[in-house]
Amino acid sequence: MEQKIAAPTKDDLRAIAHQLMHAAELVSEATGATLSGTMADLAALQKVIDSKIVEPEATYSLQALGLAFGKVFVGTQANFDWWMVEDEYGRDPAIRYKRTTLLLFPKTMLSKRIEDGEQVNVAEIFKGLQEMVQEVLAEHYPGA
C-alpha cells in the first residue's frame, strides 16, 4: 500500500487529544506539573520516564508521552503541523513540514527506545531531531 498523507479527521483529533490528556495525567502524577506544549515539557517528560511509573510494556502510555514530545516540536518549530499517515501498518499521526514529504513520527520516538531498554534523554533526542531536520531542510528545501 502506498503511503497516504491526509489532514486529521475529527476521530483522529479525538484520539490524539485523548493520548495527550493521558500524557498530562502521567506528568501530573510524576511531577505535579502541567504540560504546556513548550520546551519546559521536555524536563517533565524526562521526569516521568526517570520515575519508571510507566512500564516498558505500556505502549499506549509511552506513545502518549511521544505525542506530548511532538506537541513541543510543533509548538516551537515554524512550518510544522500534525497530519495523518496511512500505510500498510495502519494510520498514525505524523508531523509534516509544510506540504512536503518530510515526516516525523514522534508517537514512537520515545517508546521504541524505552521498549528496547535504552537510556532516554528527552532533551538530547529533541536537540538531535532539530539538528537532523535542519540538515534535511538545508539539503532538500534550500531557503526553508
N, C-alpha and C positions, 0 to 999 in steps of 0.2 A: 504494500500500500504506500502510495506517495504521501509525503508529509503535507498536511493541510494546516494553514495558519488562518485563524479566524478571531474576530472580536469575541470576548467572553459573552455568553448568554446570561440571562438572569439566574439560571440554575448554577452556572459556573461561578458567578459572582457570589451567590449564596454559599456555595461550598468553600470558596476562598475565605469569605468572611467568617464562616464557622471555624476554619482552621486558624485564622488569625486571632479569633476570640480564645480559642484553646491555648494558643501560644501566650496570649496575655494572661490567662489563668495560671499557666506554668510559671511565668515570670513573677507574677504577684505572689504565688506560693513560695517560690525560692528566694525572692529578694524583697518583696513588699513594694516593688517599683511598678510603674505602669509603662506600657510601650507607647512610644510617641512617633515612630517612623523616622527618627533622627539617629545620628551616629551614636548617641547615648544608649540606644537599644543594643548595640553590639556587646557592650560590657554586661548588660542584663542577660543577654542570651548566653554569654560565656559563663555567668554565674549559674544559670540553670544547668548547663552541661556539666560544669565542675561539681555541682551539688549531687549529681548522679540520681536525682529524683526521677529521671526518665531512663528507663532500661534500654539497652541497645536494641532489644527486640520490639520496642514500642514505636513502630514505624510511623503511625499516624501522628504521634506527638512530635517525633523528630522532624517529620516533614512540615508540621505546623511551625516549628522553630525556623525551618528553612524558608518558609513563606514570609515570616517576620523579617528574616535576614534580607530577602528580596525586596520587601517593602522599604527598607532603609536604602537599598541601592536605587530603586525607582525615585525615592524622595530626595536623593542627593545628587543624582546624575541627570544632566539635561538630555532630552530627546529619547528617553526610555519609558516604556509603558507595558502594562500587562496585556498579553494575548493568550490565546489557547492554541496548542499544537496537537494535532491528531495524527497518529501514525499506527503502525501495526501493533504497538504496545499499549495504545489507549489514548486518552485525551488528558493533557496536563497543562497547567498554567506555565507560561514562559515570559521572560522579559525580552522585549524586542526593541531594537534600535530603529527609530523612525518606521518606515515601511520596508525594511530590508530583511535579509535572511539571517542577520546577526541575532541569534537567540541565546538566552541564558536560562538555565533551569535551576533556580535556587531551591526549589522544593526538596531536591535530593543532595544539594551541596554539602550539607552538614550530616544528614542521615547516613549517606554512603560511607563517610569517613568513620562515623561512630560505630556503625554496624561492622565495619572492618577492623575495629579495635584501635584505630588511630587516635593519637592525641589531637585534639581540635583546638586551634587558636582562631577564634572567630575574627578578630581584628586583622590577623595575618591573611586569612582567607579573603576577607573583604579587600584588603590592600592589593593582594595578588590578582584578584578579579578586576579591580580598577586598572591595574597596570596592563593586564592581558587585553582588556577591552580597548585601552588607548592604543596599544600596538596594532590591534586588528583595524581599528578606525583609521590610524595613520596609513596603514598599508592598503586597505581596500576602499576607504572612504576619505580620500585626501580633502582637507578643508572642513572636515566634520567638526 
